[in-house]
Amino acid sequence: MEFEFMTADTVLPPCMPLPTAMLRLPISSTAKVMYARLLDATLA
């Protein structure tokens, strides 16, 4: 069996930050995605 391990030079797929607290809010999924996109844009 062959294993692949993450190393310091492993390329990761892009991701957007979303605070865990956002998951519990009674807002639409679209609103959550838009928040994550805006937060990602401000951190870049």
Sequence and secondary structure as in RCSB ss.txt:
>XXXX:A:sequence
MEFEFMTADTVLPPCMPLPTAMLRLPISSTAKVMYARLLDATLA
>XXXX:A:secstr
       TT          HHHHTSSS HHHHHHHHHHHHHHH 
